[in-house]
Amino acid sequence: IFFSTEHIRSFIKKYILGKYSLMFTGFSKTVKYMFKRNKSLIVLNSIITIFRLFLSAYTTKFVFLALGYNVPIVFLLLIKATIAIGTLMPFTINGLGVNDAIYILFLGKLGVGPVIVMAHNVFILMISYLVALAIYSYFLYR
């Protein structure tokens, strides 16, 4: 609703997009079309996103429990949401280091040391790579 007003759209075109505004011609029509015609897809996407957030937070909780720290799930959900927003910022390539910095900042407030946080991040990264390798191998050799 906020982006649907002509005043806001012209501000975005002029000051934010600038010379790249021609690349976004028709974007507003597409967004309106998606909200009118594909509400079920938007709801499905929201459900999948929320499920992924909860799954990620519970995975993080189990890893921290294995490392001897009981971090409340509510804080992990908030931290995961903050990381999702933080990695979208174009400070680094693919949010490199932003994930770790946000984890260290917020979990440090809960009494978790930076070494434990980095151990968690390395463990999750290794598991992610192993799962990706297993899926890749399955599809490569089937």
N, C-alpha and C positions, 0 to 999 in steps of 0.2 A: 504494500500500500504506500509505503514511504517513497519508493522509487517510481511510483506511477504518476506522480505529479509532474507537469511539464517544467515547472521552475527547478525542481531538483534534478531532473534529467538534463536540462540545459546547463546547469552548474557542473554536473559530472562531465558532460561533453567538453565544456570549455576549459575547466580548471584541472580536472583529474586526467582525462584521456588526452586532451590536447590534439596533437596532430594524428593520433591513433584513433580518433573517434570514427573515422570512415570505416575502420575494420569492424566496428560494432553496429553497423547499420542493420536494422531489423532485430536487434537483440531484445528490445522491449516487446515487440510483437510476439516473438518466440516465447518469452517468459509468460506473457498473458495467455497465449495459446496453451502452454503447459498447465497453467493453473485452471483454465477453463475445461480443457478436454481430457487431461490425464491426472485427475485428482487421485485416482487409485494408485498410480505409479509413484506419486509424491508421498502418499501415505506408506506404501510399501518401502520406499527408500528410507523414510524416517524410522520405520520399525527396524529395518536392517541396521541402520546406523546406531540406534539406541542399543540393540542387541550386541553389536560389535563393541560398543563402549563398555557395556557391562561385562562382556566376556574378557575384554582386555584388563579391566579393573580387577576382576576376580583372579585372573592369571597372575597379575602383579601381586595381589594379596597373598596367593599361595607361595610365590617365590620369596616374598619377604618373610612369611611364616617359616619357610625352610631356612632362611638366614637368621632367624631368631627375633624378628621384629613383628609385632602385631599392629599394623597400620589400619585404622578404621576405613571401611570400604567407602564411606561417604567422601572422605578426603581423597581417596584414590580416584573416585569418579570426577571430582572437581579438578584434580591435577591432570587427569587424562584429557578432560575437555579443554583445559588451559593449554596443554601441549598441542592438541589438535589445532587450536587457533594460533599458537605461537609458531608452529612450523610452517604456517602459511605466509608469515612475514618474510619478505625477500631480503633478509640480512645475510643469509648464507645459502649455499647450494643445497637444496632439498632439506633445509632446516638442520643441517649438520651442526651438532653441538648445542642447538637450542633445546632439544629434548633433554639432554643431560643437565644443562644449566637449570632448566625449570624443575626437574626432579630434585636436584641438589638444593635449590632454593627452598622449595616448599617442604620437602621431607626433612630438611635440616631444621625447620621450625618445629617439626614433630619429634626431633631427637634422633633421627637416623643420620649416621655419619656419611660423608661423601664416599668413603671407600665401599661401604655397603651398597650405596646407591649405584655406584659404577659397577660393582659386582653383579647387581641385579640387571643393569642395562646390558652388560656383556653376555650374561646368561640368556636373556631374552633374545638378543641379536643372534647368538649361536643357534638357539632353538628355531628361530625364524628361518635362518639359512638352511638348517637341516630339513625342515618341513618343505621349504621351496625346492631343495635338491631332490627330496623324495618324490614330490609331485612331478617335477621335471623328468626325473628318471622313469617314472611310471608311464608318462605320455611318450617319452622318447623310445622306450623299448617294448611297448605293448604290441 
